[in-house]
Amino acid sequence: MMTDSSWRDTLRALPVFAGELPGFNTDAAPDSPIPLVEEWLSYAIDSEISQPHAMTLATAGADGVPSARTLILKDVTDEGLWFSTLDNSPKGRELAANPNAALTLYWREHGRQIRVTGSIEKGPREVSEKDFLARKPSARAAAIAGPESEILSSQEKFLERVEEAKAILDFRPDFVPDEWNAYVVKPQTVEFWQASRDRDQIRLRYSREASGWAKNLLWP
Ligand SMILES: Cc1cc2nc3c(=O)[nH]c(=O)nc-3n(C[C@H](O)[C@H](O)[C@H](O)COP(=O)(O)O)c2cc1C
């Protein structure tokens, strides 16, 4: 086992950014953030980065204790950024108690991060249903196999319940659990962060105001 100090040395020796990084001309940035989210996301997808649509969702319930997990970005619309999950999961319960959240998208190959804060709303039922039915059968079965994030007695138990769930879905292929929900994060702030290899950073934050979006550079 490594001692604390050898971990420190090992970690310090690792490169943070390697290779060419894209530029970020903040003078040419649009007046609102969603088009820039789409531009950076498209560039990540076109660059064939692994999981360009994986993002971190941070929530805090009534007790104020934060928690974060990785989710898949499901859509980007004028309203905001979308994800889907079970509303009876810990994150779903936290969002019911406190409908505010933060999202982070990070594309390490591009040295780019987008940070979003905002309020959360459940999307229309038909969006949730369409989203669930578009999932692979194994993912649909896993979602209804048991109570997400509760203690599981054994892996065998899970596999047994997945087989039962598959049988239900074979019989009712259009089944969508009431708990499955599409959520939209309606941005209050969106920050675009671009690294360069020489450790310069460019930060541009959009903040929602009554009259529209304010755009400000931030100190790195
Ligand atoms: C790459 C990746 C993608 C994931 N996508 C989702 C997702 O779209 N929806 C979801 O509910 N959980 C997703 N998960 C699982 C969550 O990270 C988490 O384990 C689960 O939702 C339980 O979270 P909670 O206990 O905070 O409610 C994903 C995990 C990973 C690593």
The ligand as a MOL file (V3000), in Angstrom:
LIG
                    3D

  0  0  0     0  0            999 V3000
M  V30 BEGIN CTAB
M  V30 COUNTS 31 33 0 0 0
M  V30 BEGIN ATOM
M  V30 1 C -22.0090 6.4400 -17.0970 0
M  V30 2 C -23.1770 6.3160 -16.1490 0
M  V30 3 C -24.4400 6.6660 -16.5830 0
M  V30 4 C -25.5430 6.5800 -15.7260 0
M  V30 5 N -26.7510 7.0150 -16.1860 0
M  V30 6 C -27.8080 7.0270 -15.3370 0
M  V30 7 C -29.0530 7.6070 -15.7570 0
M  V30 8 O -29.2020 8.1350 -16.8810 0
M  V30 9 N -30.0970 7.5850 -14.8680 0
M  V30 10 C -29.9650 7.0470 -13.6050 0
M  V30 11 O -30.9470 7.0610 -12.8580 0
M  V30 12 N -28.8000 6.5150 -13.1850 0
M  V30 13 C -27.7100 6.4980 -14.0120 0
M  V30 14 N -26.5010 6.0020 -13.5780 0
M  V30 15 C -26.4200 5.4470 -12.1960 0
M  V30 16 C -26.2670 6.6130 -11.1840 0
M  V30 17 O -24.9440 7.1170 -11.2260 0
M  V30 18 C -26.6070 6.1950 -9.7390 0
M  V30 19 O -25.7990 5.1030 -9.3610 0
M  V30 20 C -28.0720 5.7950 -9.5440 0
M  V30 21 O -28.9350 6.6000 -10.3360 0
M  V30 22 C -28.4650 5.9070 -8.0600 0
M  V30 23 O -28.2930 7.2360 -7.6260 0
M  V30 24 P -28.9380 7.8160 -6.2650 0
M  V30 25 O -28.7490 6.7600 -5.2250 0
M  V30 26 O -28.1520 9.0500 -5.9870 0
M  V30 27 O -30.3890 8.1050 -6.5450 0
M  V30 28 C -25.3780 6.0830 -14.4160 0
M  V30 29 C -24.0960 5.7290 -13.9660 0
M  V30 30 C -23.0130 5.8560 -14.8140 0
M  V30 31 C -21.6280 5.5190 -14.2930 0
M  V30 END ATOM
M  V30 BEGIN BOND
M  V30 1 1 1 2
M  V30 2 1 2 3
M  V30 3 2 2 30
M  V30 4 2 3 4
M  V30 5 1 4 5
M  V30 6 1 4 28
M  V30 7 2 5 6
M  V30 8 1 6 7
M  V30 9 1 6 13
M  V30 10 2 7 8
M  V30 11 1 7 9
M  V30 12 1 9 10
M  V30 13 2 10 11
M  V30 14 1 10 12
M  V30 15 2 12 13
M  V30 16 1 13 14
M  V30 17 1 14 15
M  V30 18 1 14 28
M  V30 19 1 15 16
M  V30 20 1 16 17
M  V30 21 1 16 18
M  V30 22 1 18 19
M  V30 23 1 18 20
M  V30 24 1 20 21
M  V30 25 1 20 22
M  V30 26 1 22 23
M  V30 27 1 23 24
M  V30 28 2 24 25
M  V30 29 1 24 26
M  V30 30 1 24 27
M  V30 31 2 28 29
M  V30 32 1 29 30
M  V30 33 1 30 31
M  V30 END BOND
M  V30 END CTAB
M  END
